[in-house]
Amino acid sequence: MEKYDDRCQCRIIHEDRVGGARRKALRADEIEGLSQFFKAFADPTRLRIIRALEEEEMCVCDLAAFLEVSESAVSHQLRLLRQLKLVVNRRQGQVLYYRLADDHVSRVAELALEHIRE
């Protein structure tokens, strides 16, 4: 059985391509930020929260009922999403409502969904 080898069969460095990639390279802090951003989308529970909040704001109790998990589990995920600036909250009396921070969050989720549905 032939083993797939994804390496070049000859050693040639295309300096113009390497230079182009270096010019477009992101700063280390930007790479880290993107990595953290996509980690948020990598967890099924967080992704379900993001999708639920695309429709309207919800409180922890509502999200827990929707997800069929504990309020504590939802709070933990919301804390992470808030730290990554993907969700924001507002207090109304004793109830804390969460919503997506902006439409970029839902656009990223929708774009990814379009990609996997191709």
Backbone torsions as a table, in degrees:
resi	resn	phi	psi	omega
1	MET	NA	131.1	-178.3
2	GLU	-78.9	129.2	178.4
3	LYS	-83.7	133.2	178.0
4	TYR	-74.3	129.5	179.8
5	ASP	-121.9	116.6	-177.0
6	ASP	-91.9	12.0	177.5
7	ARG	-90.8	155.0	175.0
8	CYS	-62.5	148.4	179.4
9	GLN	-85.8	-12.3	175.2
10	CYS	-137.1	156.1	-174.7
11	ARG	-97.4	100.5	176.6
12	ILE	-134.7	129.3	176.0
13	ILE	-101.1	121.7	177.0
14	HIS	-92.7	93.1	-174.1
15	GLU	-55.9	-37.2	-179.5
16	ASP	-65.9	-37.8	178.8
17	ARG	-71.8	-40.4	176.9
18	VAL	-63.1	-44.8	178.9
19	GLY	-61.8	-42.3	178.2
20	GLY	-61.8	-42.6	178.2
21	ALA	-64.4	-39.4	179.1
22	ARG	-65.8	-38.7	179.7
23	ARG	-65.9	-32.7	-178.8
24	LYS	-90.9	-4.9	-176.8
25	ALA	-61.6	143.1	178.6
26	LEU	-84.1	157.3	174.2
27	ARG	-67.4	159.3	-178.9
28	ALA	-59.6	-39.9	-179.6
29	ASP	-68.3	-32.0	176.9
30	GLU	-70.3	-41.3	176.9
31	ILE	-60.7	-44.7	179.7
32	GLU	-63.5	-43.0	178.3
33	GLY	-61.1	-44.2	177.4
34	LEU	-64.0	-40.3	178.4
35	SER	-60.2	-45.9	178.3
36	GLN	-65.0	-39.9	178.3
37	PHE	-58.1	-49.8	-177.4
38	PHE	-73.2	-25.5	173.3
39	LYS	-62.1	-36.1	178.4
40	ALA	-61.2	-37.9	179.8
41	PHE	-78.9	-12.9	-176.4
42	ALA	-80.4	-15.4	-179.2
43	ASP	-93.7	125.8	-177.8
44	PRO	-57.7	-39.6	-179.7
45	THR	-66.2	-45.2	178.9
46	ARG	-64.0	-38.8	178.7
47	LEU	-65.5	-38.7	176.6
48	ARG	-65.8	-37.0	176.2
49	ILE	-63.2	-47.4	180.0
50	ILE	-57.8	-46.6	-179.7
51	ARG	-64.1	-39.9	179.5
52	ALA	-64.0	-39.1	-177.9
53	LEU	-77.1	-7.2	174.8
54	GLU	-66.7	-29.7	-177.4
55	GLU	-78.6	-51.8	-179.9
56	GLU	-167.0	166.1	178.9
57	GLU	-66.6	151.1	-179.6
58	MET	-143.0	152.8	175.1
59	CYS	-90.6	169.3	-179.0
60	VAL	-57.9	-42.0	-179.4
61	CYS	-60.3	-44.3	179.4
62	ASP	-64.4	-44.2	179.4
63	LEU	-63.6	-40.4	178.6
64	ALA	-62.7	-41.5	178.5
65	ALA	-65.1	-43.1	179.1
66	PHE	-61.7	-46.0	-175.9
67	LEU	-81.7	-15.9	-176.4
68	GLU	59.8	46.3	175.3
69	VAL	-133.8	173.8	-178.5
70	SER	-72.6	155.4	176.1
71	GLU	-62.0	-34.2	178.1
72	SER	-61.9	-42.7	179.5
73	ALA	-64.3	-41.1	178.6
74	VAL	-65.5	-44.6	179.5
75	SER	-58.2	-40.7	179.0
76	HIS	-60.8	-46.1	-179.2
77	GLN	-68.4	-39.1	178.1
78	LEU	-64.7	-35.7	177.8
79	ARG	-60.5	-45.3	179.2
80	LEU	-64.9	-44.9	179.0
81	LEU	-62.6	-35.6	178.0
82	ARG	-69.0	-41.4	178.8
83	GLN	-62.0	-33.2	178.6
84	LEU	-85.6	3.7	178.0
85	LYS	62.7	33.6	177.2
86	LEU	-95.3	-26.1	175.5
87	VAL	-130.2	155.8	173.7
88	VAL	-130.6	164.5	179.9
89	ASN	-132.9	165.0	173.8
90	ARG	-143.5	146.7	-179.6
91	ARG	-101.3	134.5	172.2
92	GLN	-128.8	100.6	-173.4
93	GLY	66.7	-124.4	179.3
94	GLN	-93.6	-1.9	-175.9
95	VAL	-99.2	133.7	177.8
96	LEU	-105.7	117.6	-179.6
97	TYR	-100.6	139.4	179.2
98	TYR	-113.8	146.6	174.9
99	ARG	-146.5	165.0	176.4
100	LEU	-66.3	144.6	-176.7
101	ALA	-63.8	-37.7	178.1
102	ASP	-164.2	177.7	-176.1
103	ASP	-75.2	-11.1	176.0
104	HIS	-60.5	-38.5	-176.8
105	VAL	-62.3	-48.5	-179.5
106	SER	-70.4	-31.9	178.2
107	ARG	-65.8	-38.9	177.4
108	VAL	-64.0	-45.5	179.6
109	ALA	-62.0	-42.5	-178.8
110	GLU	-67.1	-41.3	178.6
111	LEU	-62.6	-42.8	178.5
112	ALA	-63.5	-41.1	179.2
113	LEU	-63.3	-42.7	175.8
114	GLU	-57.9	-42.1	-179.1
115	HIS	-62.6	-46.7	-176.7
116	ILE	-74.2	-19.8	177.8
117	ARG	-82.7	-8.6	179.9
118	GLU	-64.6	NA	NA
